Amino acid sequence: MQIIDKKITLYVYNWSSELMDSLKTTLHRLVMWHNSRSHLLDCLVSQKMGLFNHTYFGTNKLKENPFCRSLEEIESLIKYTVPPKREFSSRMTVSAPKSARKLHRGLPPFDETLRNAKIRRTIQKSNYDVAKDPVVRSGTQALEVCIITKKETEILKKLENLYNTWQKRSAQITQPVSLDTLDLLKQSSRLVHYCATPLLFSPAWRHFVMSDMPETASSHSPNHSSGGMVAEEAWHMDLRSSFLQQYVQFLQKLGLTPIETKVSSPRQTIKTVRLKDGARSHSPVHRKSLGISASQYLQISVAGGIILIELSYQHAYFCVRIYAFESSRVPGVDINQQLAMLFTDNCDRYKDLIHLHSFAHDFHLRTIQSYFHRPEMGFKSHYHVTRFLADFVKFFTPRPKFCRNHIHQEHQGFLSHNTPAPLLYQYLMDHPPPSMKKLSMSNGSINPQDVSENEEEEYAVVNLIPRSAVYKDNKGKWCHDELDRSVVICRSESQSQTRPNSPTPTTPEPSTTNIPQDQSLVVDTNPNLLNLCFYVIVTSKRDLYPIQHGWKSKTPFVNFPHTGGIPPSENTRSYILLKEEVQHAKDRIVTTVRQAANNCRRDTLWDQLRQGELLEEGGASSSAASKRTRRKEGDEPKDPSILRMTYPEFKVLLDMVHQVPLSHMDERLVPLLSNGISWYEGLLRFLRSKFSHMTRFFTSEDNLVTHLALINPNHPDMMVLLTVDKQANMSELVAIFREEPQGSSSDSESKGQQVLATQRQMEIVIDAVTYYMWTTII
């Protein structure tokens, strides 16, 4: 074989004709193969130089070359230096249309492969740079461009089909869309709006959110780590699901259509679950929340494109993302500038109308209001309401502008002369007014796994006031609405600040907590200063969604009257009612605390009288006979924290209890009790001696007034009192009750037992009086 330039001469000797023909054919194929590879390299170099009209693959110059007559051999020409042994099944002639000369369906012609192509990496930075064959290096790079172009073409085709489907179908009819297609749509769209709002019901989530508040807004981004979040409880998962469902319904009111999604393949399902499980390895959220964590999509097709909204939970935040897909991104669809501007305006309107913070604000208040009505539904047992309300007010200050529900927080201090603040607050919690009910709140760890059986409990009282309201709206039309109002009273954790030397009246009065800034303030450490915090909550039963100013239906937009700069939330009936209710709540709290202070003082003195030691003459020790008083078996033990009662305290107690003379209870006792002071003095000594274990004796400082109280062991709220007043020349025998007996009682059995115990005590006393009268006669 002799090779001179591009000419090959082959000499053979004594070969058969069959071998000569085979060698000739093989050599001819090899020459044609190398000519085709050389021509392919020339075409690729010309495309890289931008000379797309200079050389075509399969020109007339190589008309006789069989490997240039079909585009199927291009990949083999690049990979192999020798022709393949197999014969290609189909041939595509050079004269075929340019649109048919493609490596695979959806690709541009090979001669325009590198036109406006995006090269991921140069040959020098690729792994095929080590190849010595220049066709392999340049050809492999061209194949990479073909693969990228194929993927982009497939994406455009899927988006085109999705676009045409949503544009033609009505808003009520949808078909399932694969998650892959939605991901392609998001990647091809613009993220025009992102908003995140937290759910504050869970103590662990609330701790995470409140500790994150001072940081920048970037901490709310999807890539933000959850840090020390704990496992999610079932009741909170139900609330999250309810929030998502109600927000989807709200967006449907705005004309958006939920998208039913489907998984493209089982392999993708396994991959998705693995990714989510991997994410949960850094954030220990309960595995049952996997379904709730999936994103929910809604869309609306408008002139000029598609608006896609994605709803998802990211750690403690509920996130809303709005994507805009312009029609101009679809091949073959052109829109004018006017439609493009209209589409941009629609995107801006939906950015303003989603009202995520206002919706979350109303949802929290509406949910906590339902908890007040039915504590056993929706929340865990002994949910700490006041901590939630305190953090809620802190986070939503100032309140969102388009909310319909409202909350007001205020602190108020009360000074009582005789009752310590902890005792008064405990009494207020244990004896709430008839219109209020007591809430028990668990004071445990934020981690539900660390809850102990003996954890402390805190208390609050709540007053529920349902009300129907009829009012005129902005258009002058009469509207009917049902509003739920509640007042929550609890202990204020912050110390109250009052002016120096503030008065301490006997009856609790509101302390001066609102002091001008120029006044010097000191922290009041008076143990009798009771600091209360109260919340007034007003929620609407009819209007569940935020205020939509300028929105009536899907189209058109309607402008409401100008409110003069007042936020729409403060122009609602519920806000007006809130201001009225705040003042009413202040008055009711003052009245309630005053009554509670009086009752607490009365009950404290009553218990002190029942359990305290016997005293004489303003606190002097009792007589020797009294000191030798023996306690009977079954008597209730004395509380060591209760001090001995003095005569002034006893007089205060007499002014606070209900007294009924025995003669008024039974007129037949009038002749029996109509005796002089000397007779009553003897009766007092007799009763004191006979009932020494159940009597309490008091004498004034001048020894002119004496009292003898006979304890009723079977009725702790009733006593019999004998009083002898030498100065007024008066004596009487009365029954005293801690509270005035009510005409009706919810517990008829308990009331009957108290009546029997009272009657039995009176019989015992009257028997003793009768016996004493008999002794005076004989």
ABEGO torsion letter per residue (X at the ends): XBBBEABBBBBBBGBBAAAAAAAAAAAAAAAAAAAAAAAAAAAAAAAAAGBAAABBBGBAAAAABAAAABAAAAAAAAABABBBABBBABBBBAABBAAABBABBGBBBAAAAABGBBBABBAAABAAAABABAAAAAAAAAAAAAAAAAAAAAAAAAAAAAAAAAAABBAABBBBBBAAAAAAAAAABBBABBBBBBBAABAAAAAAAAAAAABBAAAABAABBAEABBBBBAAAAAAAAAAAAAAAAAAAAAGBBBBBBBBABAAAAAAAAAAAAAAAAABBBBAAAAAAABBBBBBBBBBGEBBBBBBBBBEABBBBBBBBBBAAABBGBBBBAAAAAAAAAAAAAAAAAAGAAAAAAAAAAAAAAAAAABAABGBBBGBBAAAAAAAAAAAAOBBBAABABBBBBBBBBBBBAABBAAAAAAAAAABBBAABBBBBBBBBBABAAABBAABBBBBBBBBBBBBBBBBBBAAGBBBBBBBBBBBBBBBBABBBBBBBGBBBBABBBBBBABBBAABBBBBBABAABBBBBBBBBBBBAABABBBBBGBABAOBBBBBBBAGGBBAAAABAAAAAAAAAAAAAAAAAAAAAAAAAAAAAAAAAAAAAAABBBBBGGGBBBBAAAAABBBBBGBBBBBAABBBBBAAAAAAAAAABBBBBAAAABAAAAAAABBBAAAAAAAAAAAAAABAAABBBBBBAAGABBBBBBBBAABAABBBBBBBBAAAGBBBBBBBBABBBBABBABAAAAAAAAAAAAAAAAAAAAAAAAAAAAAAX
